[in-house]
């Protein structure tokens, strides 16, 4: 890489950061790792937005809650779950573990000036939401059919009452997705990288090139 | 009350006037002491603990901020302050590698964060 070549400023989606920090426990860890390896190899700057960090904290809280749920024995009753959800101790454990993890991530990123850059008093144009609306008006997502699946044992089972086995849902790029893209553009990023295939629908429509990791 | 009475009141010292004199005297002494105290302590102010703390932080900002670049250093410092992380930190270009799997203890099971975030964006959080 020549020294005069402009530095690539890459905006990473939240899924890439959290997957990388979670390590091999995440299904997509290796794909996420490639982004960071490339940043090291080619001296990319990874732009970190406050919105992405906010979402990362929320994701870690979800990950840890899910982990606690999955660690329960099978056959756990609703009453037992409600008691757990209402307990101060459970809330404290999830809050502390997620905050420790999140702080650890931020601690490391803020120490690395060569690879990470953070927002500094960024001004956002209110017109961005108008642009979202215009963009969404011209797009239509897809319908997807999902088989009913138990969140606990992850087995697919039809409803015992009505015997229906699946549900239908409308899936499309939505407000938070577009907000990430708009932030990336405002921060002057040259590329938006995500592991979410849904972003493929707007690649070429928005200004910033979108890379969906396969 | 006649006008004569009024004049006499102003000429003859009243108990309230005595108190007023004492109060003025007290204020005078107070001002004098403040002035003396200020003259003694002002040259020492730069050595006070609070001031030294501010100076240390400023030096730290200049030294560490220099290696990060002032703008980016401030944004990092603000972010760390929100999370209660130490204001004293050094540039570490290897941190990006250390980030890999740094919070693996958060879960003992296989996760799919991309799917989780998709669900959050679609249903839960918005």
Interface residues (C-beta under 8 A of the other chain):
Chain A: X13 X14 X15 X18 X19 X20 X21 X22 X23 X24 X25 X26 X27 X28 X29 X33 X36 X39 X40 X46 X53 X55 X58 X59 X60 X62 X63 X64 X66 X67 X70 X71 X97 X98 X99 X101 X102 X103 X104 X105 X106 X107 X108 X109 X110 X111 X112 X113 X114 X115 X116 X117 X118 X119 X120 X169 X171 X174 X175 X176 X177 X195 X196 X198
Chain B: X67 X68 X69 X71 X72 X74 X75 X76 X79 X80 X83 X84 X85 X89 X90 X91 X92 X93 X94 X95 X96 X97 X98 X99 X100 X101 X102 X103 X104 X105 X106 X107 X108 X109 X110 X111 X112 X113 X114 X116 X117 X118 X120 X121 X122 X124 X125 X126
